[in-house]
């Protein structure tokens, strides 16, 4: 029923926490009236790039085009590469109602069937968007690169651009594959540039991007993420197909230059605002993750912690992981990739990556001084809790946990730690706190998506202030635009820290909403695809792999959907009994049942060898009354979705084989 469908679609919205669908009426006076044209004064203040071969490469359905690329050759054999980002900060000026609304939203929310924009659509999809054939305001970053993509120089400018063509990733990928402009035949271009020139630019950019990527990987850059799903919807918005999102060279090409831009801006901000730079840090894995505990005399295996624990757990299954650094972890995954097809199954590699994602920290927006202060507080509290018998680090200790703090608080903590023999040198400690673990970069920020992320608007303002271009900014008061002079960023570190934490909270909420949206549509797809069985619509024969085992249940991972689900043993049909042993589950089946359908693969042989080596028996592959299951066992699963529940819960149960009687 449609009302059930609507309830399922909106099930993810509580994660967004009072996200207004409509914009405040106070925000609209800051939006330029239509039709909007660039003021003549801006052409004098900015670098005119309208005659350059600049184009966008985005998903086919994209409407908020906030980045564009360009490349030109120099007489000395080098290239000038440009990344041109929509100048949203020109329209969203500080402390106006539009700015406050964008700050509250913090980012655009992309659900499967709809999106909730951070900015009004007139800005995000028109005035700010780098649409082809339109003059648009931008902030441009340039690098002089040699043939090996080594940066020889870089600079930034406020600019006016005129995109000559809007390309999709598929368009760019076909150009890369065929090395001609044939895929673009019949496309309209704007300005003086031909399709042949655009295709040649993409081929050159892709070659440079390959060098940039190779260097990042050499430095230990690591990309681990849960599989993303792409849904195809019918006219009614119901899912008709779903597949794992696959990357391609064209996406990697754009991504490499966006990473280069973000890293470049991060260094500029850190150099000019050592305490206030608005950065994005990613800490190394911490916590406690694969844990192995005894419960009621048996050996439990479940996901719960530290990367070294993950490595220790995987070692039991002949999977070697070195997690001492992102580079060593990447090397371990490369070795496993080479084993796929010989003694390792691709589903097992998917499960290993899933295990490794669990202990990873979430990247955060940070300010250097705020991070230093946070670390000092943590160290002081640890000293006080474990070694100091004289009382808290400061007589007004609880003041250190308020929203406001300053230099006196930092100095008080440094003095307290020094008294107890703990040295806290600012620069080395801060440098470690600002590192981006997965990208293997000393510092990083977000700059390239100001249409959909408020953090990027902040970094735009900082960059313009650092480069002396803040005088171009204007504020709007009662309809009058007033210039803001000077190069001081003009906001306290404490306030920036609050902004960073707000953006972090919003991103987590939005991420939860997007995951819930994917799960709702996946459930709807499963429900619409299968036959009716006992009130449930089911999709049969999905392959899964056991991830964790417990006393009364076990978890399975479905690589095709990137989905983890709990299987309650009491719901398994034809089961006589089950028992959790030290590291495996022992199932006894009723007469007439042959047990779980195990997938015939490299995995089955390897799991049997592990059982034989660890426990001295090998009946995982035997049909009959007794069957053994350990992590990495692959099963045939049946997925179902209960349409009567508003959250469209996805249920997974292993397929149990019945014996045929003569």
SETORFI-318784 format. One record per residue (C-alpha): residue in three letters; z, x, y. Coordinates in steps of 0.02 Angstrom, whole numbers, padded with zeros to 5 digits, always signed. Each point is the difference from the previous one (the first is absolute). Example, Ala and Ser with C-alpha at 12.3 -4.5 7.8 and 13.67 -1.06 7.14 Angstrom:
<sites>
ALA+00390+00615-00225;SER-00033+00069+00172;
</sites>
This chain:
<sites>
UNK+00000+00000+00000;UNK-00039+00059+00175;UNK+00181-00017+00058;UNK+00056+00117-00140;UNK-00136+00122+00050;UNK+00053-00006+00183;UNK+00181+00030-00051;UNK-00052+00151-00101;UNK-00106+00073+00139;UNK+00142-00011+00125;UNK+00132+00065-00121;UNK-00020+00174+00074;UNK+00032-00054+00179;UNK+00192+00006-00003;UNK-00018+00189-00018;UNK-00071+00005+00175;UNK+00160-00067+00081;UNK-00042-00115+00144;UNK-00174+00066+00031;UNK-00075-00115+00132;UNK-00175-00058-00047;UNK-00044-00042+00179;UNK+00018+00120+00145;UNK+00114-00035+00146;UNK-00085-00081+00147;UNK+00073+00141+00108;UNK-00108+00128-00092;UNK-00167-00074+00049;UNK-00005+00048+00186;UNK-00017+00183-00055;UNK-00157-00039-00100;UNK-00159+00031+00101;UNK-00101-00153+00046;UNK-00168-00026-00086;UNK-00131+00065+00010;UNK+00088+00168+00023;UNK-00087+00156+00060;UNK+00070+00174+00027;UNK+00050+00026+00183;UNK-00112+00123+00093;UNK+00150+00112+00038;UNK+00027+00033-00186;UNK-00171+00081-00017;UNK+00052+00126+00132;UNK+00169+00036-00080;UNK-00063+00016-00179;UNK-00123+00106-00096;UNK-00161-00098-00023;UNK-00050+00009-00184;UNK-00117-00150-00004;UNK-00151+00107-00042;UNK+00086+00085-00148;UNK-00039-00053-00179;UNK+00164-00091-00033;UNK+00021-00126-00142;UNK+00136-00090-00098;UNK+00029+00001-00189;UNK+00117-00137-00062;UNK+00021-00130-00137;UNK-00142-00126+00001;UNK+00115-00140+00059;UNK+00086+00099+00139;UNK+00002-00075+00174;UNK+00131+00109+00087;UNK-00098+00162+00016;UNK+00122+00125+00072;UNK-00081+00166-00051;UNK-00173+00078+00011;UNK-00077+00169-00044;UNK-00127+00120+00073;UNK-00065+00174-00038;UNK-00112+00120+00096;UNK-00058+00175-00044;UNK+00028+00150+00115;UNK-00117+00150+00023;UNK+00122+00115-00091;UNK-00013-00099-00162;UNK+00162-00097+00023;UNK+00025-00187+00023;UNK+00092-00106+00126;UNK+00079-00146-00092;UNK+00067-00146+00100;UNK+00123-00135-00051;UNK-00001-00142+00126;UNK+00146-00121-00002;UNK+00007-00165+00094;UNK+00099+00022+00161;UNK+00121-00143-00029;UNK+00129+00078+00117;UNK-00116-00041+00146;UNK+00024-00186-00034;UNK+00176+00000-00072;UNK+00102+00076+00140;UNK+00186+00040-00015;UNK+00131-00138+00013;UNK-00122-00142+00035;UNK+00016-00161-00102;UNK-00152+00051-00103;UNK+00081+00169-00037;UNK+00165-00081-00050;UNK-00091-00121-00117;UNK-00098+00141-00082;UNK+00160+00102-00016;UNK+00089-00144-00086;UNK-00141-00025-00125;UNK-00020+00190-00022;UNK-00153-00014-00112;UNK-00137-00115-00060;UNK+00037-00086-00166;UNK-00146-00006-00122;UNK+00026-00127-00138;UNK-00133-00040-00130;UNK-00066-00156+00085;UNK+00051+00023+00182;UNK+00070+00120+00127;UNK+00129-00009+00139;UNK-00056+00112+00142;UNK+00114+00110+00103;UNK-00109-00034+00153;UNK-00091-00159+00051;UNK-00170-00008-00087;UNK-00092+00008+00166;UNK+00068+00177+00016;UNK+00004+00056-00181;UNK-00172-00066-00050;UNK-00093+00009+00166;UNK+00058+00090+00156;UNK+00088+00145-00089;UNK-00109+00004-00155;UNK-00137+00135-00002;UNK-00138-00126-00032;UNK-00180+00062-00015;UNK-00107-00016+00157;UNK+00151-00022+00116;UNK+00076+00120+00126;UNK+00180+00026-00051;UNK+00150+00102+00059;UNK+00063+00133-00120;UNK+00111+00151-00020;UNK-00107+00137-00078;UNK+00056+00152-00097;UNK-00120+00144-00029;UNK+00004+00151-00115;UNK-00116+00148-00009;UNK-00017+00035-00187;UNK-00092+00137-00092;UNK-00095-00030-00162;UNK+00163+00010-00101;UNK+00080-00133+00113;UNK+00121+00125+00077;UNK+00059-00058+00171;UNK-00053+00121+00136;UNK+00051-00108+00148;UNK+00051-00179+00040;UNK+00019-00108+00155;UNK+00021-00183+00049;UNK-00075-00112+00132;UNK+00007-00178+00058;UNK-00177-00061-00020;UNK-00128-00139+00005;UNK-00095-00020-00163;UNK-00147-00106-00059;UNK-00006-00019-00189;UNK-00180+00006-00061;UNK+00033-00076-00171;UNK+00134-00086-00105;UNK-00003+00063-00179;UNK+00098-00057-00152;UNK+00073+00120-00128;UNK-00136-00055-00120;UNK-00135+00044+00128;UNK+00074+00172+00029;UNK+00025+00029-00187;UNK-00183-00038-00038;UNK-00053+00123+00136;UNK+00113+00133-00076;UNK-00067-00034-00175;UNK-00185-00009+00046;UNK+00006+00124+00146;UNK-00125-00106+00098;UNK+00002-00141+00125;UNK-00083-00117-00127;UNK+00156-00110-00020;UNK-00005-00038+00187;UNK-00183-00052+00009;UNK-00017-00159+00101;UNK+00169+00022+00087;UNK+00006-00017+00188;UNK+00062+00149+00101;UNK+00055+00002+00180;UNK-00050+00133+00124;UNK-00118+00145-00030;UNK+00060+00055-00171;UNK-00100-00031-00158;UNK+00059-00046-00174;UNK-00054+00173-00056;UNK+00118+00081+00127;UNK+00145-00111-00055;UNK-00031+00041-00184;UNK-00009+00186+00039;UNK+00166-00012+00094;UNK+00085-00083-00149;UNK-00064+00132-00120;UNK+00066+00140+00113;UNK+00167-00086+00026;UNK+00019-00026-00187;UNK-00030+00186-00033;UNK+00133+00049+00127;UNK+00120-00132-00068;UNK-00017+00075-00174;UNK+00059+00168+00069;UNK+00146-00082+00091;UNK+00052-00091-00157;UNK-00013+00156-00107;UNK+00112+00095+00122;UNK+00128-00141+00002;UNK+00006-00003-00190;UNK+00017+00189-00004;UNK+00150-00017+00115;UNK+00078-00127-00119;UNK-00053-00167+00074;UNK+00043-00137-00122;UNK-00056-00182-00003;UNK+00104-00116-00109;UNK-00009-00187+00026;UNK+00010-00160-00098;UNK-00172-00067-00047;UNK-00073-00116+00132;UNK-00093-00158-00049;UNK-00159-00070+00075;UNK-00020-00190-00013;UNK-00160-00100+00016;UNK+00036-00175+00065;UNK-00105-00158-00011;UNK-00033-00118+00145;UNK+00167-00085-00027;UNK+00093+00167+00005;UNK+00037+00005-00186;UNK-00020+00167-00091;UNK-00150+00010-00115;UNK+00009+00185-00043;UNK+00121+00145+00017;UNK-00022+00185-00027;UNK+00091+00160+00039;UNK-00045+00074+00166;UNK-00105+00155-00025;UNK-00018+00137+00129;UNK-00165+00086+00039;UNK-00066+00150+00094;UNK-00035-00103+00157;UNK+00181-00061+00009;UNK+00062+00178-00029;UNK-00116+00064+00137;UNK+00074-00119+00130;UNK+00176+00029-00065;UNK-00014+00189+00017;UNK-00047-00008+00184;UNK+00135-00129+00035;UNK+00129+00116-00082;UNK-00067+00145+00104;UNK+00016-00105+00159;UNK+00177-00057-00041;UNK+00057+00177-00043;UNK-00079+00071+00159;UNK+00085-00129+00111;UNK+00166+00031-00089;UNK-00007+00184+00047;UNK-00045-00040+00180;UNK+00147-00121+00014;UNK+00122+00123-00079;UNK-00056+00139+00117;UNK+00019-00109+00155;UNK+00147-00109-00051;UNK+00105+00107-00119;UNK+00142-00127-00009;UNK-00095-00163+00024;UNK-00164+00018-00095;UNK-00035-00162-00094;UNK-00040+00064-00174;UNK-00017-00063-00178;UNK+00103+00097-00125;UNK-00002-00011-00189;UNK+00149+00077-00088;UNK-00004+00080-00171;UNK+00059-00110-00145;UNK+00187-00028-00009;UNK+00120-00115-00090;UNK+00021-00026-00187;UNK-00148-00076-00095;UNK-00034+00007-00186;UNK+00175-00017-00073;UNK+00049+00013-00182;UNK+00169-00080-00035;UNK+00102-00060-00146;UNK+00042-00185-00002;UNK+00098-00078-00142;UNK-00032+00155-00105;UNK-00188+00004+00024;UNK-00121+00103+00105;UNK-00073-00095+00148;UNK-00156+00059+00090;UNK-00041-00073+00169;UNK-00074+00044+00168;UNK+00133+00038+00132;UNK-00014+00170+00094;UNK-00036+00183+00037;UNK-00168+00084-00029;UNK+00075+00135-00110;UNK+00072-00139-00109;UNK-00175-00074-00014;UNK-00067+00169-00055;UNK+00139+00018-00129;UNK-00035-00173-00068;UNK-00188+00029-00013;UNK+00029+00166-00088;UNK+00063-00101-00149;UNK-00175-00071-00017;UNK-00095+00164+00013;UNK-00042-00028+00183;UNK+00043+00149+00110;UNK+00037-00030+00184;UNK+00053+00133+00125;UNK+00075-00092+00149;UNK+00066+00149+00098;UNK-00129-00031+00138;UNK-00147-00114+00040;UNK-00118+00143-00048;UNK+00080+00024-00171;UNK+00001-00188-00029;UNK-00185-00009+00043;UNK-00036+00144-00120;UNK+00094-00092-00139;UNK-00103-00157+00029;UNK-00161+00101-00003;UNK+00050+00070-00170;UNK+00035-00175-00065;UNK-00167-00061+00067;UNK-00087+00134-00104;UNK+00091-00063-00155;UNK-00066-00177+00019;UNK-00120-00033-00141;UNK+00071+00133-00114;UNK+00185-00030-00034;UNK+00041-00114+00147;UNK-00057-00175+00040;UNK-00051-00055+00177;UNK+00130-00140-00007;UNK+00134+00131-00035;UNK-00053+00097+00155;UNK+00012-00161+00101;UNK+00177-00025-00065;UNK+00048+00180+00041;UNK-00060-00026+00179;UNK+00098-00162+00005;UNK+00157+00094-00056;UNK-00029+00134+00132;UNK-00020-00126+00141;UNK+00172-00074-00033;UNK+00105+00145+00069;UNK-00114+00029+00149;UNK+00073-00031+00172;UNK-00081-00116+00125;UNK-00081+00085+00149;UNK+00091-00036+00164;UNK-00031+00007+00187;UNK+00121+00125+00075;UNK+00043+00097+00158;UNK+00054+00183-00023;UNK+00164-00010+00094;UNK+00047-00165-00082;UNK-00034+00072-00173;UNK+00104+00154+00041;UNK+00144-00111+00058;UNK-00013-00109-00156;UNK+00008+00154-00113;UNK+00149+00070+00096;UNK+00093-00164-00023;UNK-00036+00000-00187;UNK+00062+00180-00020;UNK+00154-00030+00107;UNK+00045-00155-00100;UNK-00020+00097-00164;UNK+00114+00140+00063;UNK+00129-00126+00060;UNK-00004-00098-00164;UNK+00012+00151-00115;UNK+00088+00143+00090;UNK+00085-00050+00162;UNK+00178-00064-00010;UNK+00026-00006+00188;UNK-00091-00162+00035;UNK-00175-00048+00055;UNK-00118+00122+00088;UNK+00037-00076+00170;UNK+00138-00109+00072;UNK-00132-00129+00047;UNK-00093+00021-00166;UNK-00059-00180-00009;UNK-00088+00021+00167;UNK-00121+00113-00093;UNK-00067-00150-00094;UNK-00048-00102+00151;UNK-00177-00018+00067;UNK+00032+00114+00148;UNK+00030+00186-00013;UNK-00034+00158+00098;UNK+00017+00188+00009;UNK+00190-00009-00002;UNK-00003-00085-00170;UNK-00117+00132-00072;UNK+00107+00142+00067;UNK+00159-00079-00069;UNK-00076-00007-00174;UNK-00066+00179+00009;UNK+00173+00063+00053;UNK+00085-00097-00139;UNK-00117+00067-00134;UNK+00014+00178+00068;UNK+00190-00012-00014;UNK-00022-00035-00185;UNK-00126+00140-00026;UNK-00157-00109-00002;UNK-00138+00071+00111;UNK-00124-00127+00068;UNK-00138+00091+00093;UNK-00105-00132+00086;UNK-00179+00063-00022;UNK-00003+00045-00187;UNK+00093-00158-00046;UNK-00109-00112+00109;UNK-00161+00080-00064;UNK+00049-00042-00179;UNK+00046-00178+00048;UNK-00170-00028+00083;UNK-00109+00058-00145;UNK-00120-00119-00085;UNK+00026+00029-00185;UNK-00151-00089-00074;UNK-00125+00070+00127;UNK+00081+00173-00007;UNK-00002+00010+00191;UNK+00136+00070+00115;UNK-00016-00156+00108;UNK-00102-00159+00009;UNK-00012-00159+00102;UNK-00100-00160+00011;UNK-00130-00003+00139;UNK-00162-00071-00070;UNK+00039-00187-00016;UNK+00072-00064+00165;UNK-00078-00173-00023;UNK+00109-00033-00153;UNK+00153+00116+00021;UNK+00117+00006+00148;UNK+00055+00177-00047;UNK-00177+00059+00040;UNK+00011-00076+00174;UNK+00157+00103+00030;UNK-00086+00160-00057;UNK-00150-00040+00111;UNK+00115-00012+00150;UNK+00085+00162-00049;UNK-00165+00091-00022;UNK-00063-00060+00169;UNK+00163+00054+00080;UNK-00006+00170-00087;UNK-00179+00032+00055;UNK+00028-00057+00179;UNK-00105-00158-00016;UNK+00141-00125+00019;UNK-00052-00029+00180;UNK-00142-00105-00071;UNK+00125-00124-00070;UNK+00033-00157+00097;UNK+00136-00130-00003;UNK-00029-00182+00040;UNK+00117-00090+00118;UNK-00047-00175+00057;UNK-00182+00033-00039;UNK-00009+00162+00099;UNK-00039+00164-00090;UNK+00107+00145+00063;UNK-00029+00182-00047;UNK+00140+00098-00082;UNK+00005+00179+00062;UNK+00073+00154-00081;UNK+00012+00077-00173;UNK+00180-00040-00051;UNK+00003-00119-00149;UNK+00150-00086+00079;UNK+00096-00072-00149;UNK+00161+00064-00078;UNK+00007+00076-00173;UNK+00126-00132-00049;UNK-00120-00140+00048;UNK-00143+00086-00092;UNK+00110+00014-00153;UNK+00035-00187+00007;UNK-00187-00033+00013;UNK-00031+00111-00151;UNK+00130-00093-00104;UNK-00073-00168+00053;UNK-00174+00055-00053;UNK+00071+00062-00166;UNK+00085-00166-00035;UNK-00154-00100+00042;UNK-00112+00107-00110;UNK+00115-00024-00149;UNK+00003-00188+00026;UNK-00188-00007+00020;UNK-00024+00106-00156;UNK+00108-00121-00099;UNK-00100-00147+00066;UNK-00165+00082-00049;UNK+00063+00038-00176;UNK+00060-00179-00018;UNK-00168-00065+00062;UNK-00090+00106-00131;UNK+00117-00064-00136;UNK-00028-00182+00051;UNK-00189+00018-00007;UNK+00008+00098-00162;UNK+00103-00141-00074;UNK-00124-00128+00065;UNK-00144+00099-00075;UNK+00087+00008-00169;UNK+00038-00186+00007;UNK-00180-00048+00041;UNK-00080+00110-00132;UNK+00082-00047-00163;UNK+00018-00150-00117;UNK+00143-00123+00010;UNK+00147+00037-00114;UNK+00163-00095+00007;UNK-00013-00035+00186;UNK-00047+00181+00041;UNK-00172+00066+00041;UNK-00021+00167-00084;UNK-00108+00154-00001;UNK+00000+00085-00169;UNK-00023+00177-00059;UNK+00057+00107+00144;UNK+00046+00176-00051;UNK+00172+00063+00047;UNK+00112+00148-00031;UNK+00189+00002-00025;UNK+00086+00077+00151;UNK+00186-00020-00035;UNK+00109-00069-00140;UNK+00167-00091+00009;UNK+00118-00092-00115;UNK-00072-00176+00023;UNK-00167+00037+00082;UNK-00131+00130+00040;UNK-00119+00030+00145;UNK-00188+00011-00016;UNK-00126+00069+00122;UNK-00175-00076+00012;UNK-00117+00135+00071;UNK-00141-00122+00038;UNK+00110-00090+00127;UNK+00127+00135+00043;UNK+00129-00128-00055;UNK+00171+00030-00078;UNK+00082-00146-00090;UNK+00159-00028-00099;UNK-00017-00066-00180;UNK+00154-00093-00061;UNK+00018+00033-00186;UNK+00071-00174-00031;UNK-00167-00075+00056;UNK-00105+00097-00126;UNK-00062-00118-00137;UNK+00022+00029-00188;UNK+00135+00132+00029;UNK+00144+00005-00123;UNK+00107+00132+00089;UNK-00006+00151+00113;UNK+00113+00151+00021;UNK+00007+00134+00132;UNK+00018+00171-00077;UNK+00016+00170+00085;UNK-00164-00002+00096;UNK-00099-00135-00091;UNK-00001-00185-00040;UNK-00005-00057-00181;UNK-00077-00173-00031;UNK+00014-00098-00162;UNK-00128-00139-00019;UNK+00009-00165-00092;UNK-00102-00027-00156;UNK-00183-00029+00041;UNK-00001+00107+00157;UNK-00077+00173+00014;UNK+00085+00040+00165;UNK-00074+00059+00166;UNK-00185+00040+00011;UNK-00001+00186+00040;UNK-00154+00070+00085;UNK-00101+00121-00103;UNK-00011+00152+00113;UNK+00046+00181+00023;UNK+00167-00068+00056;UNK+00043-00078-00168;UNK-00017+00166-00090;UNK+00102+00092+00132;UNK+00140-00130+00001;UNK+00010+00012-00189;UNK+00014+00189+00010;UNK+00141-00015+00128;UNK+00094-00122-00111;UNK-00021+00116-00148;UNK+00057+00151+00099;UNK+00150-00082+00086;UNK+00061-00123-00130;UNK-00077+00057-00164;UNK-00103-00156-00035;UNK-00166-00072+00052;UNK-00015-00187-00020;UNK-00062-00044+00174;UNK-00175-00029-00071;UNK+00055-00094-00157;UNK-00027-00186-00018;UNK+00141-00087-00087;UNK+00178-00062+00021;UNK+00062+00151+00101;UNK-00079+00076+00156;UNK+00058+00135+00122;UNK-00037+00001+00187;UNK+00030+00144+00121;UNK-00058+00033+00178;UNK-00188+00036+00007;UNK-00037-00119-00144;UNK-00156-00103+00044;UNK-00001-00184-00040;UNK-00116-00148+00016;UNK+00076-00122+00124;UNK-00020-00180+00051;UNK+00022-00039+00185;UNK+00043-00173+00062;UNK+00041-00080+00165;UNK+00108-00153+00025;UNK-00085-00108+00130;UNK+00153-00111+00018;UNK+00098+00137+00089;UNK-00036+00034+00184;UNK+00004+00189-00023;UNK-00127-00011-00143;UNK+00101+00114-00114;UNK-00104+00107-00117;UNK+00068+00005-00177;UNK-00050+00133-00126;UNK+00029-00008-00187;UNK-00067+00116-00136;UNK-00124-00078-00120;UNK+00077-00019-00174;UNK-00117+00005-00149;UNK+00014-00128-00139;UNK-00046+00045-00179;UNK-00141-00097-00076;UNK+00036-00081-00168;UNK-00133-00005-00136;
</sites>
